Amino acid sequence: MDWTDLQLEVATADLDTAAAVAQMTVPYGIQIEDYSDLLEMVPQIAHIDLIDEALLERNKNVGIIHIYISADQNPAETAAFVSQRLAAEDICHTIYTGRLREEDWATAWKSYYHPVKVGERLVVCPTWEQYAPAPGELVIRLDPGMAFGTGTHHTTRLCIRLLERAVTPGCAMLDMGTGSGILSIAALLLGARRAVGVDLDPVAVRTAAENARLGGFDQDRFAALAGDLTRDDTLPTQLGGPFQVIAANIVADVIIALAPRIRRLLAPDGVLVASGIILPRRDEVTAALEAQGLFAVEVLEQDGWCALYCTVKERA
């Protein structure tokens, strides 16, 4: 079997967190290169003359995490997922695949991406392919580029399945961590009056706006903003709101941090769709949301991930 060696370079101080993020993407383990304590370990493993000079010259301040991806998986989707999660943790990083630099796999990944049905009605189709929708199907035309969200990752699919139930005609939708804009476009196709996408990554913001335009949604229907909702207290005022639907396909820690803000931005009769949550963190996330009056009335699970459909319950 052919494998893609997706390599993630981060500062050694961030290795543990980055490794935890990387471990979310594959069930069979990762490899970590960490040379920060090499000189201290030399006396324990060999005489200094027997250590390769090139090894001694390795950068002690950075480590490399190897994620091995099988041929039937999309390495760019994994790369975008990891990049988005690390950005949420404020971890600077570089991603590359062997000799294939980031600027190369920005286009090479297209060979892995084909039309895929991601819900009861929604089909994601790359802009460079043709697809004839069946009766009742809605097609999301997408060119995600370097942004997370092609529809192949479990977290995105779970989100879309819940959005198909959450979105009502004429509602306003907020997409936290918009990535490629796939969830916003899904909501607009399902009948939302307008959608607002927010992301830390300016590249994702530009990508989401372009994908919305390709889908026929102008600035009156979709707005994309760059910013950090966990820290920027001025950003919520730019969003509009309140929103009848909020989607947060991020990570557990960020959802927990955003819980108070989500409650303030959500309409009294609104729905939160939260995803990007690994099962061991489910109870922690639901507890944080319940503290804000947001209760999960439906939970979807797939391959170690879960998504929550939450409604507002006022305290007695």
Backbone hydrogen bonds in HBPLUS format (Angstrom, degrees):
<---DONOR---> <-ACCEPTOR-->    atom                        ^
c    i                          cat <-CA-CA->   ^        H-A-AA   ^      H-
h    n   atom  resd res      DA  || num        DHA   H-A  angle D-A-AA Bond
n    s   type  num  typ     dist DA aas  dist angle  dist       angle   num
A0004-THR N   A0069-ILE O   2.73 MM  65  4.93 159.4  1.77 143.8 150.9     1
A0069-ILE N   A0004-THR O   2.82 MM  65  4.93 164.7  1.84 144.4 149.5     2
A0006-LEU N   A0067-ILE O   2.83 MM  61  4.97 158.2  1.88 158.5 151.9     3
A0067-ILE N   A0006-LEU O   2.75 MM  61  4.97 163.6  1.78 149.7 155.5     4
A0007-GLN N   A0096-TYR O   2.71 MM  89  5.34 164.2  1.74 169.7 174.1     5
A0096-TYR N   A0007-GLN O   2.99 MM  89  5.34 159.4  2.04 149.6 156.3     6
A0008-LEU N   A0065-ILE O   2.79 MM  57  4.95 161.8  1.82 146.3 152.7     7
A0065-ILE N   A0008-LEU O   2.77 MM  57  4.95 162.4  1.80 143.1 148.8     8
A0009-GLU N   A0094-THR O   2.82 MM  85  5.10 173.8  1.82 159.2 161.3     9
A0094-THR N   A0009-GLU O   3.01 MM  85  5.10 146.9  2.12 139.4 148.6    10
A0010-VAL N   A0063-GLY O   3.09 MM  53  5.65 156.6  2.15 152.6 159.9    11
A0063-GLY N   A0010-VAL O   2.81 MM  53  5.65 161.8  1.84 167.4 173.7    12
A0014-ASP N   A0011-ALA O   2.82 MM   3  5.39 149.0  1.92 115.8 125.4    13
A0012-THR N   A0061-ASN O   2.92 MM  49  5.57 162.8  1.95 126.4 128.5    14
A0015-LEU N   A0012-THR O   3.17 MM   3  5.04 166.4  2.19 104.1 108.1    15
A0018-ALA N   A0014-ASP O   2.94 MM   4  6.06 170.3  1.95 162.4 165.6    16
A0019-ALA N   A0015-LEU O   2.75 MM   4  5.81 155.4  1.81 151.6 158.3    17
A0020-ALA N   A0016-ASP O   3.06 MM   4  6.28 149.2  2.15 141.7 149.5    18
A0021-VAL N   A0017-THR O   3.07 MM   4  6.43 152.2  2.15 148.3 155.7    19
A0022-ALA N   A0018-ALA O   2.87 MM   4  6.14 165.4  1.89 152.3 156.4    20
A0023-GLN N   A0019-ALA O   2.85 MM   4  5.96 150.9  1.93 145.1 152.8    21
A0024-MET N   A0021-VAL O   3.06 MM   3  5.44 144.9  2.19 106.4 116.5    22
A0025-THR N   A0022-ALA O   3.02 MM   3  5.66 157.1  2.08 116.9 123.3    23
A0031-GLN N   A0066-HIS O   3.12 MM  35  4.95 163.9  2.15 138.3 143.3    24
A0066-HIS N   A0031-GLN O   2.66 MM  35  4.95 169.2  1.67 155.1 159.1    25
A0033-GLU N   A0064-ILE O   2.68 MM  31  4.95 164.8  1.70 154.7 160.0    26
A0064-ILE N   A0033-GLU O   2.94 MM  31  4.95 151.2  2.02 134.8 144.0    27
A0038-LEU N   A0035-TYR O   3.19 MM   3  5.04 168.2  2.21 109.8 109.8    28
A0041-MET N   A0037-ASP O   3.04 MM   4  6.25 141.0  2.20 147.0 158.4    29
A0041-MET N   A0038-LEU O   2.99 MM   3  5.08 125.1  2.30  97.5 112.5    30
A0042-VAL N   A0038-LEU O   2.97 MM   4  6.13 128.9  2.23 150.2 164.2    31
A0044-GLN N   A0041-MET O   2.88 MM   3  5.38 137.6  2.07 114.7 127.4    32
A0045-ILE N   A0041-MET O   3.22 MM   4  6.49 131.7  2.46 147.9 160.9    33
A0045-ILE N   A0042-VAL O   3.01 MM   3  5.31 140.3  2.17 108.8 119.8    34
A0046-ALA N   A0042-VAL O   2.96 MM   4  5.78 167.9  1.98 171.2 168.3    35
A0050-LEU N   A0047-HIS O   2.82 MM   3  5.52 157.6  1.87 124.6 131.9    36
A0051-ILE N   A0048-ILE O   3.26 MM   3  5.48 166.7  2.28 108.7 112.6    37
A0055-LEU N   A0052-ASP O   2.99 MM   3  5.28 126.6  2.29 102.1 116.0    38
A0056-LEU N   A0052-ASP O   3.15 MM   4  6.59 154.2  2.21 149.7 156.8    39
A0057-GLU N   A0053-GLU O   2.99 MM   4  6.25 135.2  2.20 144.9 157.4    40
A0058-ARG N   A0055-LEU O   3.13 MM   3  5.35 163.4  2.16 107.6 112.6    41
A0073-GLN N   A0070-SER O   3.08 MM   3  5.64 163.0  2.11 121.2 123.5    42
A0078-THR N   A0074-ASN O   3.30 MM   4  6.67 159.6  2.35 151.1 156.3    43
A0079-ALA N   A0075-PRO O   2.87 MM   4  6.08 158.5  1.92 147.3 153.9    44
A0080-ALA N   A0076-ALA O   2.85 MM   4  6.01 161.2  1.88 147.9 152.5    45
A0081-PHE N   A0077-GLU O   2.95 MM   4  6.08 157.5  2.00 145.6 152.0    46
A0082-VAL N   A0078-THR O   2.91 MM   4  6.14 170.2  1.92 156.8 158.6    47
A0083-SER N   A0079-ALA O   2.89 MM   4  6.01 162.2  1.92 148.8 154.5    48
A0084-GLN N   A0080-ALA O   2.95 MM   4  6.08 159.5  1.99 147.2 152.1    49
A0085-ARG N   A0081-PHE O   3.04 MM   4  6.29 161.6  2.08 151.3 156.4    50
A0086-LEU N   A0082-VAL O   2.91 MM   4  6.10 160.1  1.95 154.3 159.6    51
A0087-ALA N   A0083-SER O   2.96 MM   4  6.09 153.2  2.03 145.1 152.6    52
A0088-ALA N   A0084-GLN O   3.07 MM   4  6.31 147.9  2.18 141.5 149.9    53
A0089-GLU N   A0085-ARG O   3.22 MM   4  6.54 128.9  2.50 133.0 145.8    54
A0089-GLU N   A0086-LEU O   3.01 MM   3  4.96 132.7  2.24  94.1 107.6    55
A0091-ILE N   A0086-LEU O   2.95 MM   5  5.22 173.2  1.95 147.5 147.7    56
A0090-ASP N   A0087-ALA O   3.00 MM   3  4.86 161.0  2.04 103.7 108.3    57
A0097-THR N   A0100-LEU O   3.13 MM   3  5.12 164.0  2.15 152.2 150.8    58
A0100-LEU N   A0097-THR O   2.74 MM   3  5.12 142.9  1.88 149.3 143.0    59
A0104-ASP N   A0101-ARG O   2.84 MM   3  5.29 140.9  1.99 111.2 123.2    60
A0105-TRP N   A0101-ARG O   3.12 MM   4  6.57 158.4  2.17 158.0 163.7    61
A0106-ALA N   A0102-GLU O   3.09 MM   4  6.16 124.2  2.42 142.3 155.6    62
A0107-THR N   A0104-ASP O   3.14 MM   3  5.98 165.3  2.16 120.6 123.9    63
A0108-ALA N   A0104-ASP O   3.04 MM   4  6.18 163.8  2.07 144.0 148.7    64
A0109-TRP N   A0105-TRP O   3.35 MM   4  5.49 157.9  2.40 123.4 125.1    65
A0110-LYS N   A0107-THR O   3.20 MM   3  5.91 166.7  2.22 119.6 123.6    66
A0111-SER N   A0108-ALA O   3.39 MM   3  6.42 169.0  2.41 127.8 127.9    67
A0112-TYR N   A0109-TRP O   2.89 MM   3  5.66 164.8  1.92 125.0 130.1    68
A0113-TYR N   A0110-LYS O   3.13 MM   3  5.19 160.0  2.17 107.5 113.7    69
A0116-VAL N   A0124-VAL O   2.91 MM   8  5.40 154.2  1.98 148.9 157.3    70
A0124-VAL N   A0116-VAL O   2.86 MM   8  5.40 162.2  1.89 160.9 155.3    71
A0118-VAL N   A0122-LEU O   2.95 MM   4  5.82 151.5  2.03 145.2 154.5    72
A0138-LEU N   A0121-ARG O   2.81 MM  17  5.82 160.9  1.85 142.4 146.0    73
A0123-VAL N   A0138-LEU O   2.83 MM  15  6.11 153.6  1.90 163.5 166.8    74
A0140-ILE N   A0123-VAL O   2.73 MM  17  6.03 166.1  1.74 161.6 166.5    75
A0125-CYS N   A0140-ILE O   2.86 MM  15  5.97 172.8  1.87 154.4 155.6    76
A0142-LEU N   A0125-CYS O   3.00 MM  17  6.14 156.6  2.06 144.2 149.6    77
A0129-GLU N   A0126-PRO O   3.12 MM   3  5.65 168.6  2.14 120.9 122.4    78
A0127-THR N   A0142-LEU O   3.16 MM  15  5.55 138.1  2.34 130.0 131.4    79
A0137-GLU N   A0134-ALA O   3.00 MM   3  5.53 166.0  2.02 139.7 141.9    80
A0147-ALA N   A0144-PRO O   2.93 MM   3  5.40 164.3  1.95 143.8 143.2    81
A0180-SER N   A0148-PHE O   2.92 MM  32  5.72 147.2  2.02 154.1 148.6    82
A0156-THR N   A0153-HIS O   3.13 MM   3  5.53 121.7  2.48 107.3 120.4    83
A0157-ARG N   A0153-HIS O   3.13 MM   4  6.46 165.3  2.15 158.3 162.6    84
A0158-LEU N   A0154-HIS O   2.91 MM   4  6.08 166.4  1.93 158.8 162.1    85
A0159-CYS N   A0155-THR O   3.10 MM   4  6.20 157.1  2.15 140.2 146.5    86
A0160-ILE N   A0156-THR O   2.98 MM   4  6.25 164.0  2.00 153.9 157.5    87
A0161-ARG N   A0157-ARG O   3.00 MM   4  6.22 158.9  2.04 151.1 156.7    88
A0162-LEU N   A0158-LEU O   3.19 MM   4  6.47 151.3  2.28 145.3 152.1    89
A0162-LEU N   A0159-CYS O   3.12 MM   3  5.29 120.4  2.49  98.3 112.5    90
A0163-LEU N   A0159-CYS O   2.81 MM   4  6.08 151.8  1.89 151.3 160.8    91
A0164-GLU N   A0160-ILE O   3.02 MM   4  6.19 146.5  2.13 148.2 154.6    92
A0165-ARG N   A0162-LEU O   3.01 MM   3  5.38 144.3  2.14 105.6 115.8    93
A0166-ALA N   A0162-LEU O   2.94 MM   4  6.19 141.0  2.10 142.1 154.4    94
A0167-VAL N   A0163-LEU O   2.97 MM   4  5.69 174.9  1.97 152.2 151.4    95
A0171-CYS N   A0168-THR O   3.15 MM   3  5.72 157.3  2.20 146.5 143.4    96
A0170-GLY N   A0191-GLY O   2.84 MM  21  6.12 161.6  1.87 155.5 149.2    97
A0193-ARG N   A0171-CYS O   2.71 MM  22  5.41 143.0  1.84 140.0 152.8    98
A0244-GLN N   A0172-ALA O   3.03 MM  72  5.56 127.9  2.31 134.2 147.7    99
A0245-VAL N   A0172-ALA O   3.20 MM  73  6.46 152.0  2.28 159.4 160.4   100
A0173-MET N   A0194-ARG O   3.05 MM  21  6.39 154.6  2.12 143.6 151.6   101
A0196-VAL N   A0173-MET O   2.90 MM  23  6.39 148.0  2.01 152.8 163.2   102
A0174-LEU N   A0245-VAL O   2.90 MM  71  6.40 152.7  1.98 150.2 158.7   103
A0247-ALA N   A0174-LEU O   2.81 MM  73  6.24 163.1  1.84 166.4 172.3   104
A0175-ASP N   A0196-VAL O   2.75 MM  21  5.98 167.3  1.76 167.2 167.5   105
A0198-VAL N   A0175-ASP O   2.94 MM  23  6.22 164.2  1.96 168.3 165.6   106
A0176-MET N   A0247-ALA O   2.79 MM  71  6.02 162.0  1.82 179.4 173.7   107
A0177-GLY N   A0198-VAL O   2.70 MM  21  5.54 140.9  1.84 148.1 161.4   108
A0178-THR N   A0198-VAL O   2.95 MM  20  5.58 155.2  2.01 130.1 137.8   109
A0181-GLY N   A0178-THR O   2.86 MM   3  4.98 159.2  1.90 132.3 129.9   110
A0185-ILE N   A0181-GLY O   2.97 MM   4  6.16 167.0  1.98 163.3 167.0   111
A0186-ALA N   A0182-ILE O   2.95 MM   4  6.06 151.9  2.03 140.3 148.6   112
A0187-ALA N   A0183-LEU O   2.98 MM   4  6.20 157.5  2.03 144.6 149.9   113
A0188-LEU N   A0184-SER O   2.97 MM   4  6.27 156.8  2.03 149.6 156.0   114
A0189-LEU N   A0185-ILE O   2.94 MM   4  6.15 160.2  1.98 151.2 156.2   115
A0190-LEU N   A0186-ALA O   2.98 MM   4  6.18 142.5  2.13 143.0 153.8   116
A0192-ALA N   A0187-ALA O   2.93 MM   5  5.50 164.9  1.96 146.1 142.3   117
A0191-GLY N   A0188-LEU O   3.10 MM   3  5.21 156.5  2.16 101.5 108.7   118
A0195-ALA N   A0221-ARG O   2.77 MM  26  6.22 150.8  1.85 158.2 167.7   119
A0223-ALA N   A0195-ALA O   3.11 MM  28  6.64 151.3  2.19 149.1 157.9   120
A0197-GLY N   A0223-ALA O   2.81 MM  26  6.24 162.4  1.84 160.2 166.2   121
A0225-LEU N   A0197-GLY O   2.78 MM  28  6.20 161.7  1.82 163.8 170.1   122
A0199-ASP N   A0225-LEU O   3.11 MM  26  6.64 148.9  2.21 156.2 165.7   123
A0227-GLY N   A0199-ASP O   3.00 MM  28  5.95 156.4  2.05 131.2 138.4   124
A0204-ALA N   A0201-ASP O   3.04 MM   3  5.27 118.7  2.43 102.8 117.0   125
A0205-VAL N   A0201-ASP O   3.10 MM   4  6.49 154.1  2.17 150.4 158.1   126
A0206-ARG N   A0202-PRO O   3.00 MM   4  6.28 161.1  2.04 149.9 153.5   127
A0207-THR N   A0203-VAL O   2.90 MM   4  6.10 158.6  1.95 147.8 154.6   128
A0208-ALA N   A0204-ALA O   2.79 MM   4  5.94 163.2  1.81 154.0 158.1   129
A0209-ALA N   A0205-VAL O   3.07 MM   4  6.25 162.2  2.10 147.1 151.6   130
A0210-GLU N   A0206-ARG O   3.04 MM   4  6.22 157.3  2.09 147.0 153.1   131
A0211-ASN N   A0207-THR O   2.88 MM   4  6.12 159.1  1.92 152.7 158.7   132
A0212-ALA N   A0208-ALA O   2.94 MM   4  6.15 156.1  2.00 148.8 155.2   133
A0213-ARG N   A0209-ALA O   3.02 MM   4  6.25 153.6  2.09 142.1 149.3   134
A0214-LEU N   A0210-GLU O   2.87 MM   4  6.17 156.0  1.93 149.1 155.8   135
A0215-GLY N   A0211-ASN O   3.00 MM   4  6.22 137.2  2.18 138.5 149.9   136
A0215-GLY N   A0212-ALA O   3.09 MM   3  4.99 125.1  2.41  91.1 105.7   137
A0217-PHE N   A0212-ALA O   2.88 MM   5  5.25 162.4  1.91 152.3 147.1   138
A0216-GLY N   A0213-ARG O   2.95 MM   3  5.09 159.9  1.99 106.7 112.8   139
A0221-ARG N   A0218-ASP O   2.97 MM   3  5.53 147.9  2.07 113.3 122.5   140
A0222-PHE N   A0218-ASP O   2.96 MM   4  6.20 156.0  2.02 153.3 161.2   141
A0231-ARG N   A0228-ASP O   3.11 MM   3  5.62 156.2  2.17 112.7 119.5   142
A0232-ASP N   A0228-ASP O   2.80 MM   4  5.65 170.9  1.81 172.5 175.5   143
A0237-THR N   A0234-THR O   3.26 MM   3  5.79 134.9  2.48 110.4 120.6   144
A0238-GLN N   A0235-LEU O   2.84 MM   3  5.33 146.3  1.95 117.2 127.4   145
A0239-LEU N   A0236-PRO O   3.16 MM   3  5.26 151.6  2.24 102.8 111.3   146
A0243-PHE N   A0265-LEU O   2.89 MM  22  6.21 159.7  1.93 158.9 165.5   147
A0267-ALA N   A0243-PHE O   2.81 MM  24  5.34 168.0  1.83 141.7 139.1   148
A0271-VAL N   A0244-GLN O   2.81 MM  27  6.19 150.3  1.90 142.7 149.2   149
A0246-ILE N   A0271-VAL O   2.95 MM  25  6.41 155.5  2.02 158.4 164.5   150
A0273-VAL N   A0246-ILE O   2.78 MM  27  6.18 164.7  1.81 164.0 169.1   151
A0248-ALA N   A0273-VAL O   2.83 MM  25  6.24 160.4  1.87 160.0 162.6   152
A0275-SER N   A0248-ALA O   2.92 MM  27  6.15 166.6  1.94 136.6 138.6   153
A0255-ILE N   A0251-VAL O   3.01 MM   4  6.23 162.5  2.04 160.5 166.2   154
A0256-ILE N   A0252-ALA O   2.92 MM   4  6.13 162.7  1.95 157.2 161.9   155
A0257-ALA N   A0253-ASP O   2.98 MM   4  6.21 157.8  2.03 142.1 148.3   156
A0258-LEU N   A0254-VAL O   2.84 MM   4  5.99 145.5  1.96 145.6 155.2   157
A0259-ALA N   A0255-ILE O   3.00 MM   4  5.96 118.2  2.39 141.4 155.2   158
A0259-ALA N   A0256-ILE O   3.30 MM   3  5.26 151.4  2.39  98.8 107.0   159
A0261-ARG N   A0258-LEU O   2.90 MM   3  5.29 113.7  2.35 112.5 129.3   160
A0262-ILE N   A0258-LEU O   2.80 MM   4  5.95 159.7  1.84 162.9 168.7   161
A0263-ARG N   A0259-ALA O   3.09 MM   4  6.31 161.6  2.13 151.1 155.1   162
A0264-ARG N   A0260-PRO O   3.20 MM   4  6.51 149.9  2.30 141.3 148.8   163
A0265-LEU N   A0261-ARG O   3.01 MM   4  6.23 146.5  2.13 148.1 157.1   164
A0266-LEU N   A0262-ILE O   2.94 MM   4  5.97 131.2  2.19 149.4 161.5   165
A0270-GLY N   A0267-ALA O   2.81 MM   3  4.71 159.7  1.85 118.4 118.0   166
A0272-LEU N   A0310-CYS O   2.89 MM  38  4.95 162.5  1.92 141.2 147.1   167
A0310-CYS N   A0272-LEU O   2.79 MM  38  4.95 174.7  1.79 156.7 158.4   168
A0274-ALA N   A0308-LEU O   2.99 MM  34  5.10 153.9  2.05 141.8 148.9   169
A0308-LEU N   A0274-ALA O   2.73 MM  34  5.10 159.7  1.77 151.8 158.4   170
A0306-CYS N   A0277-ILE O   2.88 MM  29  5.54 141.7  2.02 156.5 167.9   171
A0281-ARG N   A0278-ILE O   2.87 MM   3  5.65 153.1  1.95 126.0 134.1   172
A0279-LEU N   A0304-GLY O   2.99 MM  25  5.56 158.9  2.03 141.8 142.7   173
A0282-ARG N   A0279-LEU O   3.06 MM   3  5.10 163.9  2.09 110.5 115.6   174
A0285-VAL N   A0281-ARG O   3.04 MM   4  6.28 158.1  2.08 159.0 164.9   175
A0286-THR N   A0282-ARG O   2.92 MM   4  6.19 171.5  1.93 161.6 163.8   176
A0287-ALA N   A0283-ASP O   2.95 MM   4  6.02 151.8  2.03 142.7 150.2   177
A0288-ALA N   A0284-GLU O   3.19 MM   4  6.40 156.4  2.25 140.7 146.3   178
A0289-LEU N   A0285-VAL O   2.97 MM   4  6.27 157.2  2.03 154.8 161.4   179
A0290-GLU N   A0286-THR O   2.82 MM   4  5.94 156.9  1.88 146.9 153.7   180
A0291-ALA N   A0287-ALA O   3.06 MM   4  6.22 144.6  2.19 142.1 150.6   181
A0292-GLN N   A0289-LEU O   2.94 MM   3  5.24 146.9  2.05 104.7 115.2   182
A0294-LEU N   A0289-LEU O   2.93 MM   5  5.04 160.9  1.96 137.3 134.7   183
A0293-GLY N   A0290-GLU O   2.96 MM   3  4.85 163.7  1.99 105.6 109.2   184
A0313-LYS N   A0293-GLY O   2.82 MM  20  5.22 159.9  1.86 153.2 157.2   185
A0295-PHE N   A0311-THR O   2.93 MM  16  5.54 165.3  1.95 161.5 160.4   186
A0311-THR N   A0295-PHE O   2.99 MM  16  5.54 151.4  2.07 147.9 146.9   187
A0297-VAL N   A0309-TYR O   2.84 MM  12  5.92 157.1  1.89 166.8 167.5   188
A0309-TYR N   A0298-GLU O   2.89 MM  11  5.09 159.2  1.93 159.8 157.8   189
A0300-LEU N   A0307-ALA O   2.99 MM   7  5.26 161.5  2.03 149.2 155.1   190
A0307-ALA N   A0300-LEU O   2.87 MM   7  5.26 148.6  1.97 147.6 155.6   191
A0302-GLN N   A0305-TRP O   2.93 MM   3  5.29 156.7  1.98 140.4 145.4   192
A0305-TRP N   A0302-GLN O   2.95 MM   3  5.29 158.7  2.00 117.1 124.2   193
